Amino acid sequence: MQAGNLPESLPQKVLVSISGVQVVVTELPDNPRPNLVYFLPHQDERIAREAAYQLLPETGGKIVEIRQPEVVARKSGPCRNLLLGGTWLDPNQMFTSGGVVYSINKILTRHPESPRPGDLFQFVSEAGTVSALALNALGIGSTNTVLIGTQRVPLTVISLHNNTPGSFNIQSYAPGGSYAEDAGAPPFSSPSMDPDDFVLVTRREDFEKLKALGVNTVFENIQRDNGGLSLVAKQQGLQYFNVEVQHRYNRPDTCTNSPKSYSGHLEQQMALVRLILNQVVVNPQTLATPPEVTNPAAQPLPPSPTAADDSAPTTASPEQQPTAKPEQAPASPIPATTEPTPIDAKQVSPSQTDPAPVPTLPVSDKSYRPR
């Protein structure tokens, strides 16, 4: 099944925000698991989207996506991001005002030609409108529970993400790694799993369960304001899982709907979700899961690109993957003297510009890639 091709019997609710941004909610009729929600913030992470749509009929729950069709149609620019008033924004860093400022600075570092917001207060306010709509669709609010019959059941949020080979992986959180200070404990790395395939959690008990199951796992304990959904989950005590797997691009127009424009570890991502739902969540339910997929490491890897596929990057073997080497942003062709001046987060007053019901933490000057 191609990602996003849904049976007509599965309704989609499209909540239109500003600048053409859509929050798309897909839910099964008579949803058997209303406390489960999949979150897809990035439009270019096609393996994650396909995994969610294939899993939905099997697991129940609902899918919440952030889309901006006009940006995808352009087939250019950083299409994983939203475009608000001419300025780019990472939709997974929009849940606090400090995170919005961080996202602007990160994108300016990587794309110096990107426009800066003409009115910072207005930009942060618009981002807050989108994030509040997304949080409401996710069901994140005052209780973070769902009423099933007469019982309040805790909400389970599973974000699905993709990464590129040889860059961001579980070793990034190891001692000496680029994100080591965001880990509340040394990550657990299984020698039988690809280091690009791993799960980030925000509760210590979930980390211990996945570790005992032999799954690549990171206990995320972020102390800085990155504006990500994992920060929201940590602050509110949500049971939250970020399932990361490898995503290999075969050609540059990765925002198109063509199934030929992407490949990656789809089966591994689906197997990790099944394992989480069967053996880790607060209220596990028995799913019709074949025995051979209970361990993601047992899943066969997708075939490597053929010699004729010159556009596909070479994937390093697990032995060749960098271990704890810090990540670096791509070198900018603009001389250092003409690089854009970072926006000061102190220009934003959270009391005036943060509509989303999420506390705001101090913003760090350090650059890192939160998920």
C-alpha positions in Angstrom: 0.0 0.0 0.0 1.4 3.4 -0.9 1.7 5.8 2.0 -1.4 7.7 2.5 -3.7 5.7 0.2 -6.6 5.1 2.6 -9.8 3.1 2.1 -12.7 5.5 1.5 -14.3 4.2 4.7 -11.6 5.8 6.8 -12.5 9.4 7.3 -10.0 12.2 7.5 -10.7 15.4 9.3 -8.6 18.4 8.0 -8.2 21.3 10.4 -7.0 24.3 8.5 -4.9 26.7 10.4 -2.9 29.7 8.9 -0.7 30.0 5.9 -2.2 26.8 4.4 -1.0 24.7 7.3 -3.2 21.6 7.9 -3.6 19.4 10.9 -5.0 16.2 9.5 -6.6 13.6 11.8 -7.3 10.1 10.5 -9.2 7.8 12.9 -10.8 4.4 12.5 -14.6 4.2 12.8 -15.5 2.7 16.2 -11.8 3.1 17.1 -10.9 0.2 19.4 -7.9 2.1 20.9 -8.9 5.7 21.3 -6.0 6.4 23.8 -3.4 5.7 21.1 -2.2 8.5 18.8 0.5 8.5 16.1 2.2 11.9 15.4 3.7 12.7 12.0 5.2 16.3 12.1 7.5 16.1 9.1 6.1 16.0 5.5 9.3 14.5 4.0 9.7 11.5 6.3 7.8 9.1 4.0 8.7 5.8 5.7 7.2 7.1 9.0 4.0 8.1 7.2 3.7 4.8 5.4 4.3 2.9 8.7 1.5 4.8 10.5 -1.1 4.2 7.7 -0.2 0.5 7.5 -0.4 0.1 11.3 -3.6 2.0 11.9 -6.1 -0.8 10.8 -4.1 -3.3 12.9 -3.6 -1.3 16.1 -6.4 1.1 16.2 -5.8 4.7 17.4 -5.6 7.8 15.3 -3.0 9.6 13.2 -2.3 13.3 13.5 -0.2 14.8 10.7 1.1 18.3 10.1 0.9 19.2 6.4 1.3 22.2 4.1 0.5 21.2 0.6 1.8 24.4 -1.0 5.3 23.7 0.4 5.3 20.1 -0.9 4.1 21.2 -4.3 7.1 23.5 -4.7 9.5 20.5 -4.7 12.2 22.8 -3.4 13.4 24.3 -0.2 13.5 22.6 3.2 10.2 20.9 2.7 10.2 19.1 6.1 9.5 22.6 7.5 6.4 24.9 7.5 6.4 28.3 5.8 4.7 31.0 7.9 4.8 34.5 6.5 7.8 33.7 4.3 9.8 32.2 7.2 10.6 28.5 7.7 9.6 26.7 10.9 10.3 23.1 12.1 6.9 21.8 13.1 8.5 19.6 15.8 9.9 22.7 17.5 6.9 24.9 17.7 5.4 23.9 21.0 7.0 26.7 23.0 8.0 30.2 22.1 11.7 29.4 22.9 11.5 26.4 20.6 10.2 28.6 17.7 13.1 31.0 18.1 15.5 28.0 18.3 14.0 26.6 15.0 14.5 29.9 13.2 18.1 30.1 14.2 18.9 26.5 13.3 17.3 27.0 9.8 19.2 30.2 9.3 22.4 28.5 10.1 21.8 25.8 7.6 20.1 28.0 5.0 21.5 31.5 5.4 19.3 32.6 2.4 16.1 31.9 4.3 14.2 35.0 5.2 14.0 36.2 8.8 10.6 37.0 10.2 9.6 40.6 9.7 7.7 40.7 13.0 9.0 38.1 15.5 6.1 38.5 17.9 3.6 37.9 15.0 5.6 34.9 13.8 5.7 33.3 17.2 2.0 33.9 17.7 1.2 32.2 14.4 3.3 29.3 15.3 1.5 29.1 18.6 -1.8 28.9 16.8 -0.6 25.9 14.8 0.9 24.2 17.8 -2.3 24.7 19.9 -4.4 23.1 17.1 -2.0 20.2 16.9 -1.9 19.6 20.7 -5.7 19.7 20.8 -5.9 17.1 18.0 -3.3 14.9 19.8 -5.5 15.0 22.9 -2.7 16.6 25.0 -4.3 18.9 27.6 -5.3 19.0 31.3 -5.8 15.3 32.0 -3.9 13.5 29.1 -6.4 10.6 29.5 -9.2 9.2 27.4 -12.5 8.0 28.7 -13.2 4.4 27.6 -16.5 3.3 29.1 -16.3 4.4 32.7 -12.5 4.3 33.0 -10.0 7.0 32.3 -7.1 5.5 30.3 -3.7 7.2 30.0 -2.9 8.7 26.6 -0.1 7.0 24.6 1.7 9.1 22.0 4.0 7.6 19.4 5.9 10.0 17.2 7.3 8.4 14.0 10.5 9.9 12.5 13.2 9.0 10.0 16.9 9.7 9.9 19.6 9.5 7.2 22.4 6.9 7.4 25.6 7.8 9.1 24.4 10.9 10.9 21.9 11.0 13.7 21.6 7.6 15.5 21.6 6.1 18.9 25.3 6.7 19.4 24.6 10.4 19.3 23.3 10.0 22.8 26.3 8.0 24.1 28.9 9.6 26.4 30.9 12.0 24.3 28.2 12.1 21.6 26.6 15.3 20.3 23.4 14.9 22.3 24.9 13.1 25.4 23.7 15.8 27.8 20.1 15.2 26.7 20.2 11.5 27.9 19.1 10.8 31.4 21.2 7.6 31.3 23.7 5.9 28.9 21.7 4.7 26.0 21.2 0.9 25.5 22.5 -0.2 22.2 21.9 -3.8 20.9 24.7 -5.2 18.7 22.0 -7.0 16.6 20.2 -3.8 15.7 21.1 -1.0 13.2 22.1 2.0 15.2 19.9 4.2 13.0 16.9 2.3 14.4 16.0 3.2 18.0 13.4 4.5 20.4 13.5 7.6 22.5 11.3 7.7 25.7 10.7 10.3 28.3 9.9 8.0 31.3 12.6 5.9 33.0 10.3 2.9 33.4 9.7 2.7 29.7 13.5 2.9 29.1 14.1 0.0 31.5 11.3 -2.1 29.8 12.7 -1.6 26.3 16.2 -2.2 27.5 15.2 -5.5 29.0 13.6 -6.4 25.6 17.0 -5.8 23.9 15.8 -2.7 21.9 18.0 0.3 21.1 16.7 2.8 23.5 17.4 6.4 24.8 16.0 7.8 28.0 15.5 11.4 26.9 15.8 13.9 29.8 16.0 17.3 28.1 16.6 20.2 30.4 16.6 22.9 27.7 13.7 24.5 25.8 13.8 22.9 22.3 10.0 23.3 21.7 9.7 19.6 20.8 6.8 17.3 21.6 9.2 15.2 23.7 9.7 18.2 26.0 5.9 18.5 26.3 5.7 14.8 27.1 8.4 15.0 29.7 6.8 18.1 31.4 3.4 16.5 31.5 4.4 12.9 32.4 3.0 11.5 29.2 3.8 8.0 28.0 5.7 9.0 24.9 7.7 7.1 22.3 9.7 8.5 19.4 10.4 5.6 17.0 13.4 6.5 14.7 14.4 4.4 11.8 16.7 4.8 8.8 15.3 6.6 5.7 17.4 6.7 2.6 16.6 9.2 -0.2 17.0 8.1 -3.8 16.6 11.5 -5.4 16.3 15.1 -4.2 12.6 15.7 -4.6 11.8 13.9 -1.4 8.6 15.8 -0.8 6.8 14.2 -3.7 4.3 11.4 -3.3 6.2 9.1 -5.6 7.0 5.8 -3.9 10.2 5.7 -5.9 11.6 8.7 -4.1 12.3 7.0 -0.8 13.3 3.8 0.8 14.2 2.7 4.3 13.5 0.5 7.3 9.7 0.4 7.1 9.4 -3.1 8.5 11.7 -2.3 11.4 9.6 0.8 12.3 6.4 -1.2 12.3 8.0 -4.0 14.3 9.2 -1.5 17.0 5.7 0.0 17.3 4.1 -3.5 17.7 6.6 -4.4 20.3 5.9 -1.2 22.2 2.1 -1.7 22.1 2.3 -5.4 23.1 4.9 -5.2 25.9 5.5 -1.7 27.1 2.4 0.6 27.1 0.5 1.3 30.3 -2.5 -0.7 29.2 -1.2 -3.3 26.7 -3.6 -5.0 24.4 -3.0 -8.2 22.5 -2.4 -7.5 18.8 -2.4 -10.0 15.9 1.4 -9.9 15.6 3.3 -12.7 14.0 5.9 -14.2 16.4 8.8 -13.4 14.1 8.2 -9.6 14.4 8.4 -9.4 18.2 12.1 -8.5 18.0 12.8 -5.7 15.5 16.4 -7.0 15.1 14.9 -10.1 13.4 13.5 -8.0 10.5 15.3 -8.3 7.2 16.9 -5.1 6.0 15.6 -3.5 2.7 17.8 -4.3 -0.3 20.7 -1.9 -0.9 20.5 0.3 -4.0 21.8 -1.3 -7.1 24.8 -0.1 -9.0 22.5 1.5 -11.6 21.0 3.8 -8.9 23.7 6.5 -8.9 21.5 8.9 -6.9 21.3 6.7 -3.8 23.9 7.3 -1.2 26.0 4.4 0.1 24.8 3.1 3.4 27.5 2.4 5.9 27.4 -0.9 7.8 26.8 -0.8 11.5 30.6 -1.3 12.1 31.3 1.8 9.9 28.7 4.0 11.6 30.2 6.9 13.6 29.9 6.3 17.3 30.0 9.4 19.5 31.3 11.9 17.0 29.4 15.3 17.3 27.2 16.3 14.4 28.1 19.4 12.5 25.9 21.7 10.5 26.7 21.9 6.8 29.3 24.5 6.0 27.8 27.7 4.8 29.2 29.3 1.6 28.6 32.7 3.2 31.6 34.2 5.0 31.5 34.3 8.8 31.3 38.1 8.8 28.1 38.0 6.8 26.3 35.2 8.6 22.9 36.1 9.9 22.8 37.4 13.5 21.0 34.9 15.7 17.6 36.0 17.0 17.6 36.6 20.7 15.0 34.5 22.4 14.7 37.2 25.1 12.9 39.3 22.5 10.0 37.1 22.9 7.8 37.4 26.0 6.2 34.0 26.7 3.3 35.7 28.4 2.4 37.5 25.2 3.3 35.1 22.5 2.9 31.5 23.7 -0.7 30.4 23.1 0.1 26.7 23.5 -0.6 25.5 27.1 3.0 24.4 27.7 5.4 25.8 30.3 8.5 27.5 28.8 12.0 26.6 30.1 15.2 28.7 29.7 16.6 28.6 26.2 20.2 27.4 25.7 22.6 29.1 23.3 23.9 25.7 22.2 22.9 24.2 18.9 21.6 20.7 18.8 18.9 18.6 17.0 16.0 17.8 19.3 13.4 15.3 18.1 
